Amino acid sequence: MAARIRHIALCVKDIKATADFYEKAFGLKRTEIKEGKTAWNCYMSDGEVNLALLQYKGEEGSGVPKGWTGIHHFGFQCDDLPAQQKQIEAAGGKFFYDLGEPEDEGFERKFYDPNGIVFDINWKGWQLTKDKVKNAKGGLVPATNRAAAARKKVSKKTAKPGKIARKKK
């Protein structure tokens, strides 16, 4: 499946006032405001795309001066993060920053496009969006992809004696 735009992040000065505005103006669903390593965050969504409100603490992870506001970055949900990264870099994108560890729920791998615009990728999706992988556990690709790649089809000829090869429904 092709990568899907599922995340747009805004740098804001007052995260509570901004969240209240988008909730009242557009009826977006929202999460609680939480403090992260680099910023306070609140995620809002219409169910398709996640709008991340970020009130950064400083320049770490943001690449912008403290107090700057505007569209900061956007994000793509992809099925295979390492393969997508190779494709990005082959096209001229440059790695910028990992937000968290690949096993973390909110992990994002950030890049610069040829214009210096920040975007990120992840395989788990973002809070409140329909393609969010539920109960995602570790790794850089969904467990279903890892399991499918590792699984060998068992035929009647290769099945262990005493075991019946079963077709999956």
C-alpha positions in Angstrom: 0.0 0.0 0.0 1.2 3.5 -0.8 2.1 5.9 2.0 -0.8 8.0 3.2 -0.8 11.6 4.6 -2.3 11.2 8.1 -0.6 14.0 10.1 -0.1 17.7 10.1 1.7 19.5 12.9 1.3 23.1 14.0 3.6 25.0 16.3 1.4 27.1 18.6 1.9 29.6 21.4 -1.0 28.6 23.6 -1.9 24.9 23.2 -5.1 25.0 25.3 -6.6 28.0 23.5 -5.7 26.5 20.1 -7.2 23.1 21.0 -10.3 24.8 22.2 -10.6 26.8 19.0 -10.3 23.7 16.6 -12.6 21.7 18.7 -15.3 24.4 18.7 -14.8 25.7 15.2 -14.6 22.3 13.4 -15.8 19.7 15.9 -12.5 17.8 15.9 -12.0 15.1 18.5 -9.0 15.6 20.8 -6.7 14.0 23.3 -5.6 15.4 26.6 -2.7 17.9 26.5 0.4 16.0 27.5 4.0 17.0 28.1 6.5 15.2 25.9 10.3 15.3 25.7 10.5 18.3 23.3 7.0 19.8 23.4 3.5 19.8 25.0 1.2 18.1 22.6 -2.5 17.7 21.8 -3.8 15.5 19.0 -7.0 16.4 17.2 -8.7 14.6 14.3 -11.6 14.4 11.9 -11.0 10.6 11.8 -8.8 10.7 8.6 -6.0 13.1 9.3 -4.5 14.0 12.7 -3.7 17.6 13.5 -0.9 17.7 16.1 -0.7 20.9 18.2 2.8 21.4 19.5 4.0 23.9 21.9 7.8 23.4 21.8 10.0 23.9 24.8 13.0 25.0 22.6 14.8 24.1 19.4 15.6 20.4 20.2 13.5 18.3 17.8 11.8 21.4 16.3 14.5 23.1 14.3 12.7 26.4 14.8 13.3 29.2 17.4 11.3 29.1 20.6 8.0 30.9 20.1 7.8 30.4 16.3 4.3 29.5 15.1 2.9 28.0 11.9 2.7 24.7 10.0 5.8 22.8 11.3 5.6 19.5 9.4 3.4 16.8 8.0 3.5 13.0 8.2 3.0 9.9 6.2 1.9 6.5 7.4 3.8 3.8 5.6 3.8 0.1 5.7 7.5 -0.6 5.9 9.6 2.2 7.5 13.1 1.0 6.5 12.0 0.6 2.8 10.3 4.0 2.8 13.4 5.6 4.3 15.5 4.2 1.5 13.1 5.5 -1.1 13.1 9.0 0.6 16.9 9.2 0.7 17.2 7.9 -2.9 14.9 10.8 -3.9 17.0 13.4 -2.1 15.4 13.5 1.3 17.7 13.9 4.3 17.2 12.3 7.8 16.6 15.0 10.5 15.5 13.5 13.8 14.0 10.5 15.5 11.2 11.4 17.9 11.4 8.6 20.5 12.5 5.0 19.9 11.0 2.8 17.1 9.2 0.8 19.8 7.5 3.9 21.3 3.8 4.5 20.5 4.4 8.0 19.2 7.6 7.3 17.3 8.2 9.4 14.2 11.3 9.5 11.9 11.7 13.0 10.6 13.3 14.2 7.3 14.0 17.3 5.3 12.7 17.4 1.7 14.9 19.2 -0.9 13.5 22.5 0.1 14.3 22.0 3.8 10.6 21.3 4.7 10.2 18.8 7.6 8.1 15.7 7.2 7.9 12.5 9.1 7.0 8.8 8.6 5.8 6.1 10.9 4.0 2.8 10.4 1.7 2.8 13.4 -0.3 5.9 12.4 -1.5 8.7 14.6 -4.0 9.0 17.4 -7.6 9.3 16.5 -7.1 8.3 12.8 -8.8 5.3 11.2 -5.6 3.7 10.0 -4.0 3.7 13.4 -2.5 0.3 14.2 -4.1 -0.8 17.4 -1.8 -2.1 20.2 1.3 -1.8 18.0 4.3 -3.5 19.5 7.9 -2.5 18.6 9.8 -2.8 15.4 9.8 -0.6 12.3 7.0 -2.4 10.4 3.7 -3.8 11.5 3.8 -7.2 13.2 1.6 -8.6 10.5 4.2 -7.8 7.9 7.0 -9.2 10.0 5.0 -12.4 10.7 4.0 -12.8 7.0 7.6 -12.4 5.9 8.9 -14.9 8.4 6.1 -17.5 8.0 6.7 -20.4 5.6 3.7 -22.0 4.0 3.3 -25.5 5.1 2.0 -27.9 2.5 0.8 -31.5 3.0 4.2 -32.7 1.8 6.2 -30.6 4.3 3.9 -30.9 7.3 5.3 -32.7 10.2 4.1 -36.3 10.7 1.0 -36.5 12.8 0.1 -32.8 12.0 -2.6 -31.8 9.6 -1.8 -28.9 7.3 -4.8 -26.5 7.5 -5.8 -23.8 5.1 -6.2 -20.3 6.5 -9.6 -18.8 6.1 
